[in-house]
């Protein structure tokens, strides 16, 4: 069995892994670079059949599945800071993993509030597309509510034939929607869902964004049942790591790769703080821009598929400063988007997640995760801070996304596979599905058998 790195503070792995290894005379050596959901999905699929080595630059496993402990008046709480919610309909691959690993989940009630410091507007709804509090007392909200309903109808009507190069801004302008609607509804909702920069949110491709919203029940009255992991997403990460270790995987934490050198006769050399190590195949489960930078001599196809991607860097702060929530407690919601003024602001999005509501925390104090309002949060109330990166979905990056299947097909020539949330809409399910699919292609390259029951679920 290969050597492995134990993650400090965790219990020993279970004796029998969920993914049982197949007996083989030769187990290919596969490097997985990155241990976010894409890397974990790839490694979890590969480990029963190959010798897997994970390289993780951070000092924790899991990427955006990053749970932290907060000490409160009623004891400690396990609070997520990145990945928080999922649902059964649009996260089928994640559900399959959770069921295989017996990961406990619980329902959560999704809601969204938008509050503007410029004009004082505050409203909230069970979905971002509904206004349920204060509308009858505020004429501006009545007008906004009518525009939201009209936008829903128009989006459902136009989606089948919408030009993929048309942006949200162009679509809203062509539809005669007001600037107030765009700045106080469409922009903050889009920026919140994709953690996108406000000014860039309306430049995202309308067809792709509206298709995602429709798939998630956000263009109609029907709402999905959203769920969270009981005890935080760290619970599922620990279970995956247990399986990996039981299958002989090696995990290097705090050991990021800095170069992937492809060999002419096949295989790749991964250069890291540990030195240079040769592998039969390398899976790059990192952000597209990082993957691009790792390659020693990228092919023309790799350049075309990876170079157009950019990322928004968001600072996530775990804290108990209640001032980051809307002033009125009546309109506080699970997601709370803050507009500093009435026009799209330069810089990153500003949103506060109420973790008490999302994770059913027993804490008496409001425990929140806020993106980017770092200078406004009382430092005495800060428990943890971390930087996350989210893919920017532009017309250019969506065109590059069309090249990813060809990139996958070239894996036998380059000894390199790619996966990550940028292969879909930028969410946890997209990362996992791409990781599992990349791993299955690797197994096929080495003619390894895969049980039919393990075939990945098709994308929604």
N, C-alpha and C positions, 0 to 999 in steps of 0.2 A: 504494500500500500504506500502511496506517496505521502510525503510529509505534509503536514497541514498547519495552518495558523489558527489557533482558537481565538474567538472574540472574547475579550475579558468581560467578566460579570455574567456569563451565560452558563446555563446548565450543560452537562455533557450531552453529546448527540444520542439519539435513540439507537437501539441496537440494530434494528432493521430499517433501512430507508424505504420510503414510499416508492420511489423509482428503483426497481430491482435491477442490478447489473446483469448484462448478458455475458456469458463466458465467451471470450475470444482469445485467439492465439496472439493477436497483436492489437493493442489498444492505441489508436493514434493519439498523439500529443496535441492538445488544442489550447491555445491561449485565449482567454476572454478578458478584454480590456474594458474595465468599468463594471461596477456592481450595482448599478441602478436596476430598475425593474427589467430592462432589456437584457442586461448582462446576467441577472439572476435567472431569468427565464431561459436564456440560452444555455447557461451552465447547468441548470437543473435538468434540462432535456439531454444534454450531452454527457453528463457525469456517469450515468449507468453504463455507457458504452465506450467512453474515451477517457484518457488521462487529462483532466481539466486543471488549468492553473489560472486563477483570477488575479488580475492586477488592479488594485483600487488606490487612487491617489488620496482620497479622503481618509480620515481616521475612523470612519464608521462604514459599515456595509449597508447598502440600501438606497443610496442616492436621495431622491425626494421622499422616500419612505423613511422618515427621520423623526422618531419619537423621543421626547425629552421629559424628564421628571421635574415637576413643579411642586414645591412644598407649600401647602396652604394651611388655613386654620383648621380644616377638617382632615388633615393628613396629606399624603402625596397623591398627585394625579399624573397619569401618563398622557402627555399631550402631543399630538401630531403637529408638525410644522410645515409639511409639504403636501404629500398625498394624504387626502382626508376621506373622500367619499367615493362610492361606486354604486352601480345598480346591476340587477340581474339581466336586463334586456340588452344593454349596450356594452357590458363588460363580460362576455361569455368566457373568454380565455382566463380571465382573473378568477371568475367563479369556479371554473374547472380546477384551477390550482388550489383555491381555498378549500374546496370540497375534498380534494385528494389529501391535503395536509390537515384537514379538520380545524380550519381557522374559524374561530367564533366571530360572528358579526351581529350587528343590531341595527334596527331602523333608525334613521335620523330625519328630522323635518327640515327640508331646505326652504329658505326664504331669502329675500334680498332687499336691502334698503339702499337708497341713494340720497345723500345729503350734500347740499351745495352751500359753501361758506359765502359765495358771492351774492346770492339772492335769498338765502335762507330756506330754500325749498327742501323739504324732507318728505319722503314717502317710502312705503314698504309693501311687499306682497309675498304671497307664498311661492310665486314664481316671479322672475323678473318681468314677465309679460302681464302681470296683473297689479292693479292698484287697489288695495283693500282698506287702507286706513287714511282717513282725513279727506277723501276725494270730494264728498258732498259739501264740505265746508270750504273748499279751496277751488275757485274757478279754474286756475291754471292746471290743476290736476285733472279736472273734468276734460279739458281740451286735450291734455296729454294722453289721457285714457282713450279718447276717441282715435287719436293718431296711432296709438299702439295697436288698437284693434284693426284699424285700416292697414297698418303695416303687416300684421299677421296674415290677413286675407290676401294682400298683394304678393307676399312672399310665397305662400302656398300655390298661388295661381301661376307665378312667373318662374318658379324654381325649375320645372322640367326643361325649359327652353332658355334659361339665362346664360348669356355669354360668359365663359369662365374668366375672361380678362376684365370684366366690369367690377369696379370696386364698390364697397358699401356706400361710400360717399356719393359716387356717381349714381348708384341705384336709388338712394334716398332723394337726391336732387331731382332725378328724372321723374320720380313719383310725386313730386310736389310736397314733400314732407318739410316741416318747418325747421329752422336752425335750432329752435328750442328743443324740439324732439331729438335731433341728432346729438346735441351737446348734453342734454339732461337725461337721455334714455339710451339711444342706440350706441353711442360711444362708450359710456361707462359699463353697460352690459357686456359689450364685446371685449373691452379692456379687462374686465373682471374675469370673464370666462377663460380668456387666453393669457392672462397676466401680461398683456401687451401695453406698450407705451400709448397713452391716450391719443396723441396726434397720429400715430401709425395705425390705430385700430380701424379707423374709417377707410384706410387705404388697403385693407385686407380684401381678398376676392369675395365678392358677395355670394357667388354660387356655392363655394366651399363652406363658407360660414353658415349660410342659411340651411344647407343640407345637414350639417352637423346639428344645428338647433332643432330642425325638424325631427331628426332621428332621436333626439333626446326629449321629445315632447314639449319643446319650448316655443312651438308655433301653433299650439292647439291647447284646448282646455285640459286634456288629460295629462296628469303629472306622473312621473315615474316614482317608484319607491326607492329612495336613496338609503344607503347603508354605510356604516363605519365598522372598522375592526375593533372588537372589544379589547381594551387594553392598549390600543394604538397599533399602528402599522408595524411597529417593531416585532409584534407577535408573529406575523407571517414571515418577516425576514428571518427571524430566529429559526423558524421551522424549515425554511428553505436551506439555510446554512447547515442545520443538523443533517439534512438529507445529503447535501454536498459532501460534508465531512465523512459521513458514513459510506459514501461511494468513493472515497479516496481522493477527493478534490483538494488542491492546494490553494489557499487563500492568502494573498499578500495584502495586508491593510497598510495604508500610508506609503504605498509603493507604486507610484504612477509610472506608466510607460512613457517614454519620450520619443521613441522612434520605432517604426515597424519597417524592417528591411526585407523585401521579398527576394527569394533566391531563384536564380534562373532555372534550376532543375526542379523547382517545387519546394514548398515550405516557406517559412518566414522566421526571421530572427527578431525577437522583441528586446529592445534595449530599455533598461530601467535602472533604478538605483542599485539593483542587485547585480547589474552587469548585463551581458548578452546571453540570451537563451534561445535555442532553436526549437521550433514547433512545426508540426506538419500543417497546421492551419491556424490562422488568427481571426478571431471575431472581434470587431471593433464596435463595442456597445457604448460608445461615447456620443456626445453631441456632434452634429455634422461638421461644424467648424473645427472641433478638436480632432475628429477622425481625419479630416483633410490635412491638418497640420502634422499628424503622426506619420503619414506616409512618406517614405524616402523619395520615391519616384512615382508620383501618382500618374495613372493613365489619363488619356484625354477624357474617357468616359467618367472616371472618378472625379476629375476636375469639374466636368459639366454637372454632375449630380450632387456634388458636395460644396463647391465653392460659392454658389449663390446664397447659401443659408447664412443668416445672421441671427443673433440671439439678444433678447432683452435680459439684462442682469437685474434681478430683484433682491433687495435686502429684506429677509423675513425676520421679524423681531417677535419673540415670545415674551409677553409682558402682562401686567395687571393694571395698566393705566387706563381707567374707564373713560377718560376723555377722548380716546380714539373712536369711541362709538358715537352714534348720533345723539344729539343733545336730549331729544325727547325719548324716554324709555319706551313709549308706545310704538315707535317706528324702528326700534332696534331689531335686527334680524340675524340670521346665520352668517350672511355675507353683507358687509356694509361698505359701500363705495363712497369715498369722499372726493368731492369736487372742490378744489381750492378757490375757483371762480367759475364764471359762466361760460368760459371758452376753453377748448381743449388745451390742457397744460403741456408745456414741454417737460420732458423727463418721463420717468416710469409711472406705472399705475399706483394708486393709493387706495388700498382696500384693507379692511379689518375683518378677520374671521372670528366670530364668537364661538370659542371652543366649548364653552359651557353648553351652548345649544347644540352644536354639532356632535359632540361626544358624550352628552348627558353627564357632564362632570358634576360631582357632588359639592364642589367648592362654593363657598359663600361669596368670594370675590370673583369679579369678571376676569377670566383668563382668555386672552386674545392672542392672535397672531396677526401682525400688521405688516403689510408690504410697503416699504420705502419712506414712511413718515418718521425717519430715524431721529431727526433733530427735534421733533415735537414730543417724543415719548420721554416721560420722566425716567432718567437713568436708574433711579432707586427702585423702579418697578420692572426693570428688564431682567429676565431670567436666562435668555439665550438669544443669539443672533447668528444668522447664517446667510450666505449668498446662494441663490438659485438662478439658473438660466433657463429661459423658456424660448422655444423657436418662434421666429417671426414668420408668419404666413403672408407672403407677398405674392404678387403675380409671378415674379421671377422664381421664388422658391417653390411655388406650386408647379411651375413648368419643370423645374429640376426634379421634383418628386416623381414626375412621369418617367424619369430615367432609372429609377431605383430597381424595377424588375430586371432591366438589362444589366445593371450592376450586380444583382444577385446571380444572374445566369453566368457571369464571368468569373465566379468564385473558383471554378476548377482551374482557371488559367492563372489567377493571381494569388491563390492560396489565402484569400482574404474575404471575409464576409462582413456585412455592415448591418446594424440594427439600431433602433432608437425610436423615441416617440415622434420624431420628424418623419417617419415612414407613414404616419397617419395624420391625426388631428392634433397631436402634441400631448396626449393624455396617457394615463397609466396603462390602459388597455392597449393602446397603440404600441407602446414600448414593449410590453410583454408579448403581444402577438408577433411583432417583428423579430424579437429574440428567439421565440420558439420556432418560427419559420426558418430563420437563419440556421439554427441548430439542426433542424431536420434536413436542410439541404446539405449541410456538412456531413451528416450521417450517411446520406445517399451517396456523396462523393466517395466515401470509404466503404460503400456496399454493406453497411450495417443494417440489420433488421430492426424495424420499429413496429410495435404493436399497433393494430388498427385503432384501438381505443384511444391511443395517444395522438391521433391526428388533430392538428389545431383546428379550432372552430373558425369558420369564415368570418370575415369582418362584417359588422353590421352596415 
